[in-house]
Amino acid sequence: MAEEWALPRDRHEAAARLDAAVREHRFTIAVVFPLVGAVTLLASAEGVLPPPLAFNPLFVLFGTLVMRLPLVAGVAPLLDRRATVALAGLAAYSYGIELVGVRTGWPYGDFAYGVDLGPMLFGEVPLGLPVFFFPLVLNAYLLVLLLGGERSEAPWVRLPATLATVVLVDLVLDPGAVAIGFWTYESQAFYGVPWSNYLGWLLSGSVAVLCFDFGFDRAGLRRRLDDCEFMLDDLVSFVLLWGGINLFYANWVPVALAAVLGAGLLKTDRFDFDLSETRLGRAVWR
């Protein structure tokens, strides 16, 4: 008889179960979901999928949440009062600066959303904005910690390197998002994106990096990185999803930059897991 499922008794048991679930479905979360997502978004943009399937906001939000699970599992045990306050403050900032951006064009440049990315706050800004924004910065921060080693303990190394990685991430994201119609800019310079957008990301990225640096215990993050081999799988999903979309539209510079991120991930030597140990692998090779 199958063991009866029960609610976790405490936070530690809940975290352990989430870790186990992510490990069990690692390949599906990190590889299958972004590849299916890329195909679905491209089919939506090219008019292959009919309404209401095309750019279905619930599908977009659900897929994003699933791909975020490795990062959520990694940081969840570190969410003490200080980290929670930092995240709450950053969420308020992200909503505020996005509202200003939509209404005034500052600091990113005049832009408008082309599709609904889930429920919209005030009908203008995606309610799930922190789900889209936070991981981009936190993934960059974690990648710098891994690649930088002891050198990244110096703030004059860690903070500029993280900010540069955040901008690199957006140089991949925004051209792909513009290509499929997520949002549009009035002024266009780099694959449909104005340079002012990247100046805006320098501002917002700096605020986010400082919030994460203040809120999270760096030693705790390093321990979790050691314990959670999957903690950067969300960045793997990002490279596959947005690298694939840019490749489809022949956005060659963003494709090359996605490859740079992929090379950084490979250098961390954390992605040689045995497919036969996953549920998908056992289903195929049993």
DALINTA-V708665 format. One record per run of one state. SS is the DSSP state (H for helix, E for strand, - for the rest). FROM is the first residue (numbers start at 1). TO is the last residue. If there is no record, write none. Layout:
ss:SS from:FROM to:TO
ss:SS from:FROM to:TO
This chain:
ss:- from:1 to:10
ss:H from:11 to:24
ss:- from:25 to:25
ss:H from:26 to:45
ss:- from:46 to:56
ss:H from:57 to:76
ss:- from:77 to:80
ss:H from:81 to:104
ss:- from:105 to:110
ss:E from:111 to:113
ss:- from:114 to:119
ss:E from:120 to:121
ss:- from:122 to:124
ss:E from:125 to:126
ss:- from:127 to:128
ss:H from:129 to:153
ss:- from:154 to:154
ss:H from:155 to:180
ss:- from:181 to:182
ss:E from:183 to:185
ss:- from:186 to:189
ss:E from:190 to:190
ss:- from:191 to:192
ss:E from:193 to:193
ss:- from:194 to:194
ss:H from:195 to:215
ss:- from:216 to:217
ss:H from:218 to:227
ss:- from:228 to:232
ss:H from:233 to:248
ss:- from:249 to:251
ss:H from:252 to:267
ss:- from:268 to:274
ss:H from:275 to:277
ss:- from:278 to:278
ss:H from:279 to:285
ss:- from:286 to:286
